[in-house]
Amino acid sequence: MANEPRSLVRRTLRILETVKDAPTAGLTLSEISRRSGVPLTTTHRIVGELRDWGALERDEAGEYRIGLRLWEVTAVTPRTEGLQRVALPFMQDLFETTRRGVHLAVREKDKVVFVECFLSPDTAADRARVGGRYALHATAVGLVLLAHAPSELRERVIKGPLVAFTPRTYTRERELRQALADIRRSGYAISDRQIHPEYASVAAPVFGPSNTVTAALSVIVPHAESHGPSLVHLVQATARGISRALGAGGGHTGGSHTGGSQNGIHASSAGRKNG
């Protein structure tokens, strides 16, 4: 009996995680049961209670998705509430300047979690949704956050396994280690077709009052567009503005960017990928 409440909580959380990761169309009860590994009868009972409370919603087709009540609860998470409020006007300015997707993310253990997004209507890859979790080693925001993560976690991620999302994803320890060192020195990261074969993203760190990295800001662009010094400057300047508004001191944004290749990629290993 002592283990039953914990078991029920674990099953409930597993069901919520399963629905969260579902496609836009939602999931049926049987699909939730199969994907979560929770027996169908137990799934039926838990899902019913979650629906009654508002954590899940059921559409006319009988499919479930995350409910508004749960979003209301998570929207006031202390860790991100102030960050989002401060960052939004800066992100909007960056979005209106670039007309490309702008993303704000934080690190949660060994994943990057997007907490705010401005999506470009004509960029198909701008689908990083709020609450979405991604690998640290493959996205520009993830690389920034990994570069500034505690050394123990950073070493664990570097030593892998490192999943390859495209042929350009960092999958070798030495290569990733050098890229992270370059990011800490330069103050920005470029993920060049490392998670999507047609897009690149540029990210810079956002610092909090203690002058530690609390988030990362990025812009995503088609690879054919320039994502060199001018875009790097915009992203870094916006990240510095957010950092100052959060109460961070000066002298924490890393090195400057100089030069670039013909198609605009900075010549550090944070921005280039062989293969």
N, C-alpha and C positions, 0 to 999 in steps of 0.2 A: 504493500500500500504506500510505503514511503516514497517509492520511485514513480508512482503513477502520476502525480502532478507534474513532475519534471518531464516525464514522457509525453504527457499531453501538451505541455508548453512547447516542447521540441517539435512535436507533430504540427502544432498550430503555426509555429514559425516556418516550418518547412513548406506548409501549404501556402502561406503568404509569399514566401520567396519564389515558389513555383509560379504563382499567378503573376507576380511582379515581372518575372522573366519571360512571360508569355507574349506571343505576337499581339498586335493591335486588336485582332478579332476576338481575343479572349479564349478561355478554355471551358470545356464541359466538365461536369463532375467526374466522369470516368477518366478524362484526360488529366485532371488534377491528381486523381488517385494514382494513375499509372506513372506520371512524371515525378510525383513526390515520394512514391513508395509507401504511402499511407493507405491502409485497407479502405475499400470503398465505403463500408458502413461507417467507419470512423470519419472519413472525409466528408460524408454527407452530414454528419452531426456537427463537425467543426465548421464547415462552410456555412451551414445554416445559422449558427451562432454569430459568425463573423458578418454574415449578411444582415442579420437583425441589428447588429451594433453599428453597421455602416462601413466596416473595413473592406467589405467586398460588395460589388454590385452585380446584379444578374440582368442580362438584356432579354429581349423577346425571344431570341433564339436559344435561350437557356445557357448562355456562356457567361463566365464570370471574369471580372477584372477588378483591379484595385479600386476601392470606393473613396469617395470624397472625404469621409470622416477620417480615414487614415492619413490622407494628404494634409488635412487640417492639423493633425497631431504632429506630423513630421515637419511641417512648415515652421514651427516655433522651436526647432532644435537649437539650443543655446549656441552650439558650435558654429552654426552657419547663419542663424537669423541676422545677426549684426553684419556679418560679411556680405550677405546678399543685399541687404538694404544699402550699405555703403557702396558696393560695387556696381549696382544697377545703372546709375546715371553715367558712370564711366564706360560701362559696357555698351550702353546705347550710343554714346558718342562714337565709340570705335566702330560699331556696327554701321552707323550712318556714314562714316568716313569710308569704310572699306566695302560696304554692301555684301559682306561675307559673314559666315557663321562665326559668332563669338561665344566662347565657352569659359565657364569658371568651374574649377574642380578642386576637390580636396582629396587627401589620402585617407583611406580607411583600411588599416592593416596593410596587406600587400596588394590592394586594388586602388584604382583611381575612381572616384565617384563624382559625377557631374551634378552640381548644385544649382546652376543657372545657365541658361542658353538663350541666345538670340539667333534664330535660324534664317539662313538665306533661302528665299523661295525658289531660286533657280539652281541650287547646288544640291544634287541628289544625295550626296554623302553627309549632308548636315543633319544627321539623325541621332546624334548623341543626346539622348533624352535625360531630363532631370531625374536623378536617382539611378541612372544607368551606371554599371560597373565595368571597368575595362582593365586590361593588363597594364602594369606600370611601364614595362619596357618597350611598348609599341606606339604609344601616343606621345605627342609633344608635352602635354600637361603631365602625363605620367612620368616621362623622363625627367622633367624639372623636379617633380615631387620625390622621385627616387634619388636623384642627385643630392637632395637635401634631407633625405630620410636618415634616421638613426643608423649608425654603421652596421649594427647587427642585422637589421632587416635588409639593408642594402646588400650586404654580402650574401644573405640567403637568396635574394632574388637573382643576383648576378650569377651565382653558382648553379642556378637553374633547377629544373628544366625551363628553357626559354621557348615558348611556343611561337612558331613562325606563322604569322597571319598572311604575309606575302613573301616573295623571295627576298625582299629588302629588309625584313624585320631583323633586329639584332638577335642572333641566336648563339653567338660565341662570347664566352666570358671576357676574354681580353678586349674584344671590340666594344662591348658594352661598358666595361670599366673605363676605357679611354674616353668614350663619349660622355660619360657622366662627369669625368674630370674636366672635360672641355666646357660642359654646361656650367659647372660651378665657377669656372674662370671667366667665361664670356657673359654669363647672366641671361642666357636664353637657350632654347632648344628648337631644333627643326626635325620633325618627323616626316621624312620624304617618302611617301608611298609605303610606309611600313605597316599600316593597318588597312589601307584601301589602295588598290593599284592605280588610282587616278588622282589622288588628292595628297596634299601636303599640309602640315599645320605648323605654326610658329607659336611658341609659348614662352612666357617669362614668369618668374616667381612673384608672389604677393606676400609681403611681410606683415606681421602683426606687431602689436605694441612691444613685445619682447625682442623684436628684430629677428625672429625665427620665421621660416617659411610656413605660412598657414594655408596657402592655396596657390593655384597656378591659373594663369589667364592665357587663352589661345585664340587664334584666328585660323580657320580652315579655308584653303583655296585650291582650285584645280591645279594640278602640277604644272600645266602649261603656262599658268600665270606667274609673274614674278613673286617670289617669296624671299627676297633678299634684304639688303640693308634698310630700305625704306619701310618695309612692312615690319621688320624686326624693331626698328626705332619706334613705330606706332605702338606696337604691343608692349615694348618695354616702358615707354612713356606712360601708357595707360596703367600698367601694373604699378609703376611708381606712384601715380596719383592715388590709386586705391590704397597702397601701402601707407602713404602719408595720411590719408583720411582715416585709416585704422589706428593711427598713432605711432607708426614705425618711425625710427630715426633715419638719418641719412647714411650714405656710404655702405649700402648693403646689397646693391643690385648687380654686383659682379662686373666683369670687364666690359669694354665697349666693343662695338662691331665696326670693322673696317674692311672695305673691299668686298668682293664677291665674284663669282664666276659669271660666265656670259649669260646664263639663264637665271642669275640672281641668287644662287645658293652660296651662303657663307662658307669659307674654306676651312671650317673646323670639322672634326669628325662628328660633332653633334649634328651637323647638317649634311654630311655626305654618307653614302652607304654603297659599298661595293657589291656588285652582283645584280 
